[in-house]
Amino acid sequence: MSVSDRSEELRQAAAECLRRARDTADDPGARVALLILARKSLDLADSLAARSRNTAAPDLSGQTPRIAGAGYISKWDRGT
């Protein structure tokens, strides 16, 4: 299962928790528990999506190797 599939699954679970919380007016404890679960599911879905974006395109700007003399072309190399 891909990260985006898992994220979508968590969002659907959060929506289901919200629907059930709305229908559970007679038990305030259960309603609060369902709302907390919905919030945590959304937080996890957001976290997975953000992590997926960050690993898909890593920042390599600080990882360029430095080689002594790189960029210098001698007369011999230029053929002159």
Backbone torsions as a table, in degrees:
resi	resn	phi	psi	omega
1	MET	NA	131.5	-179.3
2	SER	-76.7	164.1	179.5
3	VAL	-62.8	-40.1	-179.7
4	SER	-66.7	-35.3	176.2
5	ASP	-65.4	-42.0	-180.0
6	ARG	-65.6	-40.9	178.5
7	SER	-61.8	-44.0	179.0
8	GLU	-65.0	-38.6	178.2
9	GLU	-62.4	-40.8	177.8
10	LEU	-65.8	-38.2	177.8
11	ARG	-65.6	-38.6	177.4
12	GLN	-66.7	-38.0	177.4
13	ALA	-64.7	-39.1	177.7
14	ALA	-63.3	-41.7	178.8
15	ALA	-63.1	-39.3	177.9
16	GLU	-65.6	-39.8	176.7
17	CYS	-61.8	-41.1	178.4
18	LEU	-64.6	-40.7	177.5
19	ARG	-62.1	-44.3	-179.0
20	ARG	-68.1	-36.7	178.3
21	ALA	-63.3	-39.0	179.2
22	ARG	-64.0	-35.9	-178.1
23	ASP	-84.2	-5.5	-176.6
24	THR	-107.2	61.0	-178.0
25	ALA	-77.5	-24.7	-175.0
26	ASP	-83.0	-10.3	-179.9
27	ASP	-128.3	92.1	-176.4
28	PRO	-60.0	-34.9	179.3
29	GLY	-64.1	-43.6	178.9
30	ALA	-66.9	-38.5	179.7
31	ARG	-62.4	-45.1	178.9
32	VAL	-62.8	-43.1	179.9
33	ALA	-61.3	-41.6	179.1
34	LEU	-67.0	-38.3	177.8
35	LEU	-66.3	-39.4	177.5
36	ILE	-65.3	-43.3	178.8
37	LEU	-62.7	-40.0	177.4
38	ALA	-62.3	-44.6	-179.8
39	ARG	-63.3	-44.2	180.0
40	LYS	-65.7	-36.7	177.9
41	SER	-64.8	-42.3	177.6
42	LEU	-66.0	-40.4	177.8
43	ASP	-61.3	-43.3	179.2
44	LEU	-66.3	-40.7	177.8
45	ALA	-61.1	-43.4	178.0
46	ASP	-63.9	-40.8	-179.9
47	SER	-63.9	-43.8	178.7
48	LEU	-63.2	-42.4	-179.6
49	ALA	-64.4	-41.8	179.6
50	ALA	-66.4	-42.5	179.2
51	ARG	-63.8	-38.3	178.2
52	SER	-63.8	-41.8	177.9
53	ARG	-65.1	-39.7	-178.2
54	ASN	-70.0	-33.9	-179.5
55	THR	-85.9	-19.4	180.0
56	ALA	-71.5	-32.6	-179.0
57	ALA	-136.0	77.3	-177.7
58	PRO	-67.5	150.0	178.0
59	ASP	-83.6	111.4	-178.3
60	LEU	-103.8	10.2	-174.6
61	SER	-61.2	-35.4	-179.1
62	GLY	-89.8	5.6	-175.3
63	GLN	-111.5	16.2	179.0
64	THR	-73.8	124.5	-179.3
65	PRO	-67.7	143.3	177.2
66	ARG	-105.0	120.9	-179.4
67	ILE	-117.1	127.4	180.0
68	ALA	-58.7	130.0	178.2
69	GLY	82.6	1.0	-179.7
70	ALA	-64.6	136.2	179.8
71	GLY	94.7	-15.7	179.2
72	TYR	-89.8	125.4	177.9
73	ILE	-114.4	118.2	-177.9
74	SER	-75.8	166.5	176.3
75	LYS	-60.3	-36.2	179.7
76	TRP	-61.5	-45.2	-179.7
77	ASP	-66.4	-33.7	-179.5
78	ARG	-79.4	-13.4	-179.8
79	GLY	80.4	19.2	179.5
80	THR	-109.0	NA	NA
